[in-house]
Each structure stands twice: as C-alpha cells, then as structure tokens.
Amino acid sequence: MSSEPTGAPQAQIDIDPNASAKRNALLLSLAQAVCGSAAPISIALGGLAGLYLLGADKSLATAPVTGYNLGVALMALPAAMFMARVGRRLGFMFGSVIGICGSLLCSYALIQADFWMFCIGMAMSGGGSSFVQQFRFAAADQGTPDFKPKAISWVLAGGIFAAIIGPQTAIYFRDFFAPIEFAGAYFAGAFLWLAGVFVLSMLRFERPATKAERAGADKGRPLMEIMAQPRFMVSVLCATGSYALMSFVMTGAPLAMAMCGFSPDDSTWGIQWHVMAMFGPSFFTGNLIARYGKEKIVAIGMALLIACALVGLSGITLGNFYIALILLGVGWNFGFIGATAMLTDCYEPSEKSKAQGANDFILFGFVAFGSFMSGQTLNTFGEGGWDAINMVVFPVVALCLGSLGWLALKTRRATAS
C-alpha cells in the first residue's frame, strides 16, 4: 500500500459548483436573444397592425397586443406543469413550436386582412412566449444561492440582442409582402423561433421525474400557503406593478407617437431603444442585487418609473418619447429582476412549478389588462391620452413602494422578537 511522502504537495482540483448552471444560463441567454425577439416585433407592430386592419376605429387597436399578453398569462400555469412532466428542454422546444405557428398565423391573417385571426395568432405567439418567461426560473433552478440572481440577469441580458434583432427584423421585413404591411415581419419572426429550437435542444437539465416518482415525491406546501407569505405577496405585487406599468406605457407609446405625426419607423426605433434599456442593465443587475439587496434594487426601479412618467408629461417631442421609453425599460429591469429574485426565496424545489406558474399567471393577467387599457385610455382621452397614461404610473408605484416598506418593517419586527 503506497502513500504520498510527508510534506508532498497535494493536487487541488477546484470544481466549480456552478459549472452546469453557467452553461445552461448562457444557452438560455442566447435563446432569449432569438425567441425573445418575437416580443419586440409583436409590441412594436401589434397596435399599428391593428390600426391597419381596423382603419379609423382606434378603440380596439391594442387588442392584438392584449391577445399576446393574454396568451402569456393563460399558458403560464400549463407551461410550468407541462415542463414539470417532460422537462425544461423539451418544454422550451415545444413552446418555440407554438411561437412558430403563432407568427405564421399572424402573417397569414394580415395577408387576408382578418383582424380577429390576427388577434388569435398574437395570442398563440404569447403562448410561446410564456415558455420564454420561464427561462429566468430555469436558470435559477441550478447553482448556489449567490449565483441565482446572476443567472437571472445573464438570461435577461440576452434580451439586449433581442432588442436589436426584433425591431430590425420588423423594419427590414415589414414590407416583404408589399403592398400588405407588416406581414413580412411576422413571417420572418417564425424563423427566429426556429433558431430558438436549435439552441434550446442543447440544454442539459436533470431528467424529469417519472410518474411513479412524482406520486411518491414530496409535493411541498399547498399553493395558498406559499402565496400567503408576506415576501411572496410583495414580490408578486412589485413584479406585477413594474411589468404591467411597462406594458401599459409601452403599448400606448407607438400609437401616441403616430397620433403626434411620427412614422412607424420612428416608433419602432423607440421600441428598440426601450427594449435595449429593458435588458442592457442585466449585465450588472445581479451584481447590484448581491451588493445592495433585492428590495433596494426594486425600490430604485420604481423611482425610475416615476422619472419615466415625469419625462413623458413634460413634452411630446421625439426626444421625450425616447427618453421616457429608456427610463421605462431600466425601471422595469431593476423592478422586475429584483422582484423575481425575491420570489425565489419563497419556495422549495418541490414547490417551484406551482409557485412560478401562479406568479406568471397573476403577472401576465395584469400585463394583458394593462395593454388593453392602454388603447382604451388613448381612445377615451384623445389628445390627452398620453398624459393620462403617464399619470397612472404614480399611484401604482406608490402602492409598490408602500408594500416594500411594510415588508421591511415586518421583517425588522420579526428579527427583533
């Protein structure tokens, strides 16, 4: 039996506990770049395409965007439960196939000038995007607790490329089927989803539990018990507030710009700057959360949403629209990533599917409502519609900040006792 001589240096093998998590996070970031491009196309052109199909009637112009967000909301729970059975990789690939079908249906509906078919296609695209919304949770499923906020940021950082790919696809392919507007952009969007299928096929996750394993596994606490936690309630409220406000303002912006005489390309560029601002800070948001805490980053995000509203109220020049949309994007990034990181503290691994699904169902239900009310607000208030949209920001932000203060007070009292 041999042994190393006394005092001989021993080889140290440093195994990164986050190696697999980092690989998946990078792949999910790349998938976010291509699959996530569908959202800027839908948001930038959805309302304008609605106007194109409806003519002078503006009251339902944002119905297609509402259909998109409703698709995200309605598929949130089914998507989470479906992936719990078949696994993340196959689930994400299936979601991309739904996105392909939705984009192709939108393109065909525009060629046929069928408004309601277009809304259905947008809802299908939203259903595909509900799987994309799970990318951030999938990245946080692995790795050490300290890496989870960074993993979420890495994935959402892929959105910076989606911010370029999506709007540029809309600009360059919008007239591909001329004289029919917008159909080419949605047709091209189907190929972005297809690229996503290829990227997602390279993911590596633990195999999903078998039916027998699921039957005998610990299912965790009841959903209502999880949702009753103060931290869960506040995280969902802040995520919903930041995302619904972003949807409300962003959906109305292209229509408000059109009412002010700006071109579709002007509004598409505005959405591009906005989406870049949404995802650009993700390169460092995770580090800021690790340094300053989740709640403080959420509060800073809410302050930036207030700044967006103030800029929007100060004028209707192209610069006002662009600066407001940029502030809206950064505010969303801080508020949403911070709140998502807060949510991951509220459930055990066995509870993740129902907790994440419930969160996204609530979240995107309000996002859909926000996008619908954006068009209604513009139609009701006419020239003052853009001001009315910006005024809604103040009470919603106040509610979110109040909830953060309540949670901080409750936590301090619990610690003291």
Secondary structure, 3 states (H helix, E strand, C coil): CCCCCCCCCCCCCCCCCCHHHHHHHHHHHHHHHHHCCHHHHHHHHHHHHHHHHHCCCCCCCCHHHHHHHHHHHHHHHHHHHHHHHHCHHHHHHHHHHHHHHHHHHHHHHHHHCCHHHHHHHHHHHHHHHHHHCCHHHHHHCCCCHHHHHHHHHHHHHCHHHHHHHHHHHHHHHCCCCCCCCCHHHHHHHHHHHHHHHHHHCCCCCCCCCCHHHHHHCCCCCCHHHHHCCHHHHHHHHHHHHHHHHHHHHHHHHHHHHHHCCCCHHHHHHHHHHHHHHHHCCHHHHHHHHHHHCHHHHHHHHHHHHHHHHHHHHCCCCHHHHHHHHHHHHHHHHHHHHHHHHHHCCCCCHHHHHHHHHHHHHHHHHHHHHHHHHHHHHHHHHHHHHHHHHHHCHHHHHHHHHHHHHHHHHHHHHHHHC
